[in-house]
Amino acid sequence: MKRIMAWIVAMTLLLGMTPSALGASEEWNQQAQQVTQKVKALLGIGDEYTDFHSEYQTNEGVPLWMLNWSLGELRLTVEATAQGQVMEYRLDDGDYSSQEPGFAPSVPKVSDAQALKLAQAFIDKLLLEGESVKLDASQISRGGDEIWFYFDIALHGLPSPLSGRITLDGEDGTVISYRRTNPENYRGGVDSPKPSVTLEQGRVTLQGTQKLQLEYTRQMENGTESQQAHLRYVPVSGDNYVVDAFTGKAVNLSQLWQEYYKESGDQESGGSNSAADGGLSEVELEGLGKLDQVLEEKELDSLLRQMPQLALQDFQLAETAYYYNKEDDCYTASLSYTRQKGEVREYKNATVNASDGQLIRFFAFGDEEREVLEGEAAMAKGRAFLETYFPQQFSQVGTYEGSSLQGEGVALVRQANGVPFPENYYRMSFDKQTGALLSFQGQWDEDVTFAGKEGIISLEQAESIWKEAHPVELGYSAAPTDHGDKLMLAYQYTEEAKQVYGVDALSGDALRNQWEQVQVSYTDVKEGDSEILALAQMGVGFKSDLFQKNKALTQADLLAFLVSAQGQYYDPQVPEELESLYWSAYELGILEKSQRQEDALITRGQLVKIILDMSGYGKAAGMWQIYQCNFSDAGKIPKEYYGYAAIAQGLGMVKGNGSGRFAAQDTATREQMALMFYRFMNRPV
């Protein structure tokens, strides 16, 4: 926690920007002066500012100075260590008057190459001894009028947990923010960069820490999970191991951090209330008819109290809520119970199938912490509970020790062909003292099928592929110690290796996390399509290798194109991405929920209106009587588009079709959309 100390060291900037302490000790004043002078020299800050003050903070014992300059609306804030090393930089010119309301992207004036050079120069002058950063074009991100880079900081030429972010103004390349990891947070120290153990020794030891096992999993197909489960080899343990570069011993960092944070934790609780009301149309009568199969509160309560493992005696039913699951076409009910024993209050919540009372989820918590039953005793109770209430599923489950399922308590996982399928499971925990159920949750899919084991590779082959896909390098890893976190020199997997999570049992391919970084490019766009190519260079365009210039423009395609200017990319053909696309459009103010029509064709008039409305010109366009435009069909432009046509012409956004017509009612093409949007982004600001 940051604690702002009770003194403000300096209030007014005088001549050389040296802070003048008011009531602070001479030692504090001297340190403030030294830090301020060093920061000024590092950043080239002049004497033009008219006000200055500094604040002192400690972050878990690490001292930091907050230096604040101002000149009119201009604000400059720097966070620096006691040695004057800059950890954070923020520049705010306070000029909001020129910013248009709404979502109004414009063409950045700073190229990728220029941004790369400016950002690298700024970072280089703030690096500490032994540190280095190498930016490249793949790290560039753009959004609105800003350009930013996330970067990693190498230490003595080796990878480390140190990192940062720098943001530039897209108009002129000015650095407007910079933040990085403070190495002083690693109070446990930093190891020497010279190892005692060779890379080969480290590799053999590290790769020996992980064993693989065969599992079933379902894959994503067109945004939805497949019904057939396929086989893959995955690590038995998901823990993060490294090898100490001095002792050569494997270190389980996950276990170290778990022990470090063992006193921290959180409990999940909550729920939501929903209600529906309305008339009695056929649709509504049909929907209300679904309630015929729902048990009443008293019936559900009675069924739960007949389960002795829940230990609901002396508990009062406090609240019941029914919810409709549209995907499964069924109702669930959430029943909340409370009990007061002296000053101790206890809570229990059960979620059940509202039609038959079958338990779906259960958890108990209260003012007093409960010790959880572990080992064989817990597993025996879990098996007995499942056999009693879920006999059909019980016959198909077994124990599981893999890394795909995490959580407290015992877990029983579905088995098929002698192989675990951890996506279908039941997890339970029990009170060590009373044996009562503390938590229960599960997932079971009746319609899943399982591929056979014919033709799969052996475990030995999978482990060989796994090792080949996991190169090892020397670097720094963060590790907790009794004296604070330290940067430990260790042999560790490369960043690329960390993205490999398994081996396909049929093809033998290493399975990697695919962090999609969209590069807008097309195979059907020629050199003459300069506007489309320029937009693609800026990252504005479709998540497809085909632009299809002459294709009629739909609402969904228009939105996908527009939100890409915010660095968000969606394929409208993928159902899940289509939903995310529309939520982004709502948030950006491009359209309202009631206006959603994914496949609706967009006219030229609608296209202009949508772009100008989202960027804040709509109110002015509504006063259509005050405008004049000189399109050849100006007299035929509907009044609801006339103001928009005039503004678009004034901005240079629309030049008319081949015959100089605005053609408000003509269906727009993708090419026309790109031309209009490019010209809009190049508007005079």
N, C-alpha and C positions, 0 to 999 in steps of 0.2 A: 504494500500500500504506500502510495506517495503521501508524505506529510509535509505540507507547506509550513515552513517555520515562521515564527511570529514577527520576523522583521523584514521590512522592505529596505534593501541596502541603498538604493539610490533612486532619486525621483526626477532630477532634471539634468538634461544634457548640456554640458558647458564646454565650449571650445573643442578640446580634444576628446570629447565623449567620455570622459572619465567620471564614474559614478561618485557622487558625494553622499556618504553615509550619514543618515540622520539617526543618531542614537545608537548606531551599531559600533562594535568594537573596532579598534584600529586594525586588528588582524583580519577581520571580515572585510573591511574596506580595502585593505591591501590585496587580498585574494580576489575580490571582485574586480579591482582595477586590472590585475594581471590577466585574469580570464578574459575580460572585455577587450583589452589591448591585443591579446593573441587572436581572438576571434575576428576582430576587425582586420587584422593583417591577413589572416587566412582567407577571408571572404572578400577582401577589398572594399570594406564598408567605409564610406567617406564621412565627412562632418556635416552633411546637408540636413540631417534629421534635427527636429526641433524639440523632441521629448524622448526621454529614456528612463527606464527603471529596470531593476533586476530583482529576481526572487531566488531564494535558495530552497532546494528540496533534497530529501533523501529517499531513495527507492531501495528498500531492504538493506539499508546501511550504505548504499552507494551514493555519494554526493553529486548533485547536479545543479548547475546554474541556469536559470531561465532569463535570457537577456531580451529586452523588448524595446525596439526603436519605433518611432512614429514621425510622420511628416504629413500633416493634414489627414487625409483618409488612408494614406499608405502605412501599412503595418509590417514590421519585420520582427520575427521571433526566432531566437536561436536557443537550443538546449545544448549545453556544453558541460564537460567534466571539469573537475577542479584543476586539471592541467590544460584546459582550454581546447580540448578536442571536441569537435562538433559532432553531436549525435542526431540532432534534428534541426531542420531549417524550414521556415514557413514564411512566404511572402504574399501579402494580400494588399492589392492596390485599392480595394474598397470601391472600385468603379463598377457599379451595377446598373448605371443609367443606360449604358449602351447595349446591355444584354437584352435580347428579345425574350418575351415570355414564351413558355411552352417549349416544345422540342424543335429547335431550329438549327440543325447542323450546317456547317459551312466548310468550304474547302480549306484545309490547313495550309498555311503559308510556309511552314517548315517541312522540308523533305525528311525522309527516313535517314539519309546519310548525314544531313545537318544535325538532326536530333541526336544521332549516335555520337557524333563528334562533340557536341556541346555537353551531353550528359557525361561522357567519359572524362572530359576535362574537369568538370565540376567534382566528380567522384575522386579523381586522382589527387586533387589538391587537399582532400580531407582524409585520405587514408593514413593509417598509423604505421609505425615501423613494422616491417615484415608482412604487411598486407598487400594484396593485389586484387584487381577486378578487371575482367575482360568482357566488355559488352559486345554483343553481335546483333544483327538485324532480326534474328528470330525472337529476341526478347522484347521487341517493340510492341506496345499496345496503344491503341487510339480510342478515344471516346469523347464525343462532343468536341470541344476546342482544346483538349489536353492530350499530351503524349506522355506515356510513362514506361518505365523499365523496372522490373524486379531483377535484382542481381544477387549473386553469391560472392562472398569475400573469401578468397584463399588466404591461408596463413602459412608463411614460409613456403609458398608454392604448393601447399597441400589443401585439399577440400576441407571445409570446416562448417559448423552450424551458423556462422556469422552471415548475415544477409541484410538486404535493404531494399528500398524503393525510392526512385527519383521521378518527379513529374515536371514536365516542361509545358509552358504556354505554347499552344500550336500556332499562334499568330506570329510570335517573334522569337521563340526559343528560350525565353527567360525561364530560369529554374524557379518554380513556385513552391516546391516542397521537396524535402529530402529527409529520409529517416533510415537509421541503421541500428543493428544490434550493438549494444554497449559491451565491449569485452570486459569491463570492470564488473559486470554482473557475475562473471565466473571467478568468484572469490577463492575457489579452491586452487587456482593457479592454471598455468599452461605448461604442458609437457614440452621437453626439448624435441626438436624436429628430427633428431637422429635416433633411429630405432636400434635395438639390440637383436631383434629377430628378423630374419630374412623374409622377403615377400612370399617365397615358396612355402616356408614354414607356416606363415600366417594363413595362406590360402588353404593348405591342407587342414589345418586346425579349424578354420572357420567353416569350410564346406562340410566338415565332419559333424557339425552341430545340428544339422537338419536331416531328418529322415522323411521319406514320402510315404503316402498311403493312397489307395484307390478309393475314389468317391464318385457318387452320382451328382450331377448338377443340371439345371435347365439353362438353356441359352436364350438370348434375346433374338427374336426374329421380327423385323419391321416394328420395333418398339414394344413388342409384347413377348412374354415368356412362352417358349415352346411347351407343348404338352408332353413331349418325350424328354426324359432325362438321359444325358450322355455321360460317359465315363472320363475322368481325368485323375491325374496324380497330383496331390497337393501336400504341403508340409504337415506333419503331425503337429508340430508346434509353430505358432505364429510369433513367438518371441523374437526380439531383435538382439542378435549376438554380434559382438566384435571380438577381436583378439588383441590383447594388450601387447603393444609393440616392444615392450621391455621384458615382460615375463614370458610371453608366448602363450599365456593361458586365455581360454575363452571366457568372455565376460557377458553375462546375460543382462543387458541394459534394461530390458523390460521389467525384469524382476527387481533390479535396483531401484528403478523409479516407482514401482508398485510399493515397495517397502517404504520408500521416502514419503509417499502420499497415502500411506495406509490409514491414517486417521481422517482423511477427507473422503467424502462421499455424498451422494444425494439420493433422494427418494423421489420416485415419479408418482404423481397423483394428478387428478384432474378429471375433467369431463365437460361436456357442454350440453346445454339445453336447446332443444329445437322444438318448434311447434308449427303446425300448418292449419290454415283456416280458409274457408271459402265457400262456394256454392255447391250444388249437387249435380254437376254435369255428369255425363256418362263416364268420362275419364276419372273424375273425382270419386264417383261411386265405385268404380273398379278399384281405385287406390284404397278407398276406405274398406273395401271388402277384404283386403289383405289382413286386416286386424281381426278377422273372424277366427284365425288360427292362433292368435296371441293369448297366452295365459295372463290372468290378472295378477296384480301385485301380491295378493295373499297366497295364491297358488305357488308362485315362484319362491316366495319367502318360505313357505312350508317345505318345498323340495330342498332348498338349501339347508334348512335346519335339520333335515334328515341325514345330512352328511356329517358324521361326527368329527371328521378330520378338520372341518372348518371351525369347530368350537365356537358356535354362535350363541351358546347359552349366556344369558345375562346381557346380551347385546340387543340394542334397540334399533329397529329399522328406521333410519333417519330420512332417506331420500331414495326415490326410484325414478329412473328416466328410461324411456323407450326410444330406440333409434332404428331407422330404416336403412338397410344396406342395399342400394339399388343394384350394384353389381351382382350380388348373390340373391337378390329378391327375397330378403328375409328381415325379420326384426330381431334386434338384440335388446336386452334390458340390463341396466346397471343399477345394482342395489347397494346402497351405502349403509353401514352399520356403525354405531358408536357405543362405548361403555365407559362410565366414569367410576374409577375405584380410588376413593380418597382424592388425592391431588393428581392422580395419573389418569390421563384420557387415552383411550385406545380406539383405533379405527380399522374397519375391514370393508373391502369393496369387492363385489363379485359381479362379473359380466357373464351373462348366460344367453343361450338361444331362447328367445321369448316364446317359442312354440312348444318346446319340450323341457326347458329348464336345464339343459346340458351345460356344464361349466365350460366357459371359454377362457376366462382370465380371473385371477384372484390375487389380492395382495393385502397384507396386514401391516400396520405400523402404529406407532404411538409415541408417547413422551419418553418411554424407557426403551433403550436399545436391547434387542434380543439376540442371544447367541444362536448361531445356525448349526444344526446337526450335520455332521460330515461323515465321509467314509462309507463303509459297508452298511452301517445302520441306516444312513440316509438313503442309500440305493435300495435297500430292502423296503423301506416305507414307500419310496417312489414307485417301485414295481407293484406293491400291493394296492396303492391308490389307483394306478392306471388299470390294473387288472379288474378292479371293482367297477369303475365307472366308464372305462373305455376298453372293454374286452376285445373287440374286433381289432383295434389298433395295437393293443398290447401284444397280440400274437405276431406282429410284424416289426417290433422294435428291438433294439439291442443297445448296449452301452457304446459310448463314443468318446474318443480321446483326441480328436483332431482339432485343427485351428479354425475351422469354418463356423463354429458355434461357440460363442463366448457368453459368460454370465455366471451368476451365483447359483449354487445348489447342484442337484444331480440332473443329468439329461439322459433321456432315452430317445434314440434316433431311429427312424425308419430304415429297414434293411431290405435290399432287393438283390437277389443272386449273390448273397453273402457280402454285399458292399453297402456301406452306409450312404444314406441320402439325407444330409443334415438340414436340407430345406424343410423337411417334415420331421417334427420333433415335439417332445414334451419336456418342459423344464420345471422342476419343483424344488422348494426348500421348506424345511421343517424346523420348528422350535426345538432346540436341544433339550430344554427342561421339560416341556409339556408334550412334545411330539405333534403339536398342532401344525396345520399347514400355514406357512407364512407367505408363500407365493406360488403361483401356477400360471403357466402360459404355454401355448403350443400352436402349431401350424400343421394342417393335414389337408392334402389335396387328393380326392378320390379319383380324379380323371387323369392323373399322370401315368405315363407308361415308361418302361425302362428298356434301354437298348441292351442287347446281349453282349457277352464278353468275347465273342468270336473276333479274332483278328487284332486284338489289342496288343500293345507292346508290353514287355515284362517290366517288373519293378526295377531291375538292374539297368535296363535300357533307359527308363525314365530318369533314374538318378544320374546317369551319365549325361543325358541331355540337360538336366537341371544344373549340373555343375558347369557345363560348358556355357550356359546362359547366365552364369553368375561370376563374372570376373571380379577380382579383389584388388583394392588399391590401399595405399597408405594415406591416412588422413586424420583429422581431429573429430572426436565425438564428444558430445556433452554427457557428463556422468556426475551423479550426486556424490558428495563426500561429506564427512562430518564437519568440514570447514567451509562448506558451500559447494556449488557446482564447479566443476573443473573441465578444462578442455584436454581430454585424454588422447594421446597419440595411439592410434590403433589401426589394425588392418580391418577393413570393412568392405561391404559390397559397394560397387559403383552405383550411381543414381540410376543408370539404365538397368542394372541388375535388379534393383529394388522394385522395378515395375513388373517383373516376372513373378507370377503367382501360382503357376502350375504347369503341367505338361498334358497335352491332349493324349488320351490313352489310345486313340485310334490312329491319328495322323503322326503322332510323335512331335508335334509342333510345341515350342515353348509358348505358353499363354501369357500375354502382356496386357497390363492396363493401358488402354488407348486414351490418352488425354488429347482430345481432338483440338487441334489448332487449325482453324479454317483459313485456307489460302484461297482467296477469290480469284479464279482463273477459268477461262472457257476455251473449248476447242472449236467453237463455231463463230468466233469473233475475229474480224480481220483488222489489219493496221488502220484502215480508214475509219473504224468505229472508235475514234479517239476519246469521246466522252465516256463510253462504256469501259474502255481500258483504263482511263484515268480514275474512274470510280473504283474499279477493281484494285488498282494500285493503292488506293486509300482504304481498302478493305470493305468497300460498300458494294454489295451484290448478292447473288444467289448462292446458296450452299449446294452447288451443282456444277458440273463441268460443261453444261449447255446453257446458253443464255436464251436462245430462241427469240430473236428480235421481233419476228412478225406474229408471235403468239398473242392472242387476245388476253388482256390483263384481267386477272381475277382479284378479288379483295384479299384473299390469303397471300397471293404472290406479291401484291403491292406492299402489304404489311411486312412480309419477310424481307423485302428489299429495303424498306425504310428503317426498320429496327437494326439492320446491319450497320447503319451509320453510328449506332451506339455500341458497336462491338458485340452484338448479340446475333447468333446465327441459328436459324431453325429451318427444317425441311417440312413444309406443310403436308407432305405426303405421309409423314410418320405421325400417327395419332397423338402420341405423348408430346411430340415437339409442336404439333399444331396448337394444343392447349396452352403450352408455355408461350408460344408466339402471341396468342391473343391476350394473355395476361400482361405480357410486356407492352403490347400496344395500348391496353387500358391504362397502365401505369404511366406511359409516356404521353397520354392524352391524345393519341391519334384517332381513337374512336371510342364510343361507349358500348357497353355490353349489348344494349338493345339494337345496335347497328350491325351485329355480327351476321354475315352471310358469306361464308368462305368461298363458295363457287360463283358468287354474283359477278358479272362482268362490269368493269369500271369504265364509265364514259370519260371523255377528255375533260368535261366540265367537273365531274366528280373528282377526278384526279387532282386538278388544280385546287379545288376546294379543300380536299383532305390535307394537302401539303400546306396550304396557307392557314387553315384552321389550326393544325397542330403546332404551327410556329407563331401563333399569336396575332395573325392578321385578320381573323374572322370578324371581329367586331367592326373594324374599319371597313371591311368589304361589305358588311351589311348595309351601309349607307350608300347604296348603289346609285342614288339620284345625283350625287355630287361628282360622279366620275364620267370621263369620256375615254373611249378607246377607238382605235382606227383599224380594227380588223375589218376585212371586206364584208363580213356578215354581222357587223356590230349591231345592226338594227334587229337581227333575229336572235340575238343571245338572250335566253330567258333571264328575267330580272334576278332570280336567285343566284345566277352565276355572273351577272354583269360586273359587279364590284370586284369579284375575284379575277375576272378577265382583265380588267383595267390595272389592278395591282400587279398581276403576273406579267403584263406587258411592260409596265413601268420598271419592274425588277429585271427585265430581260429574260424571264423564265419561259415565256411562250412567245414564239415568233409567228405562229399561225402555221397551218398546213401548207401544202404545196401551192395553193391558190390564195394564201393569206387569210384563210378563214380560221376562226377560233374553233368552230365545229364542236360545240358543247355536247351535242347528243351522240357524236360518233364514239364507238367503242375504242378505247385506248389500246395501244400495243405496248409490249414490254420495251421496245426501243423508244417510243415516245415518252414513256415514264422515265427512262434513264436520261434522256436529253433534258426533260423538264427539271428533274431533280438535280442534275449536274449544274444547270444554269442557276437554279435556286441557290445551290451551295456556293456559287460564285457571285451571288448578289452583292451589291455595294452595302457594306455594313456601317 
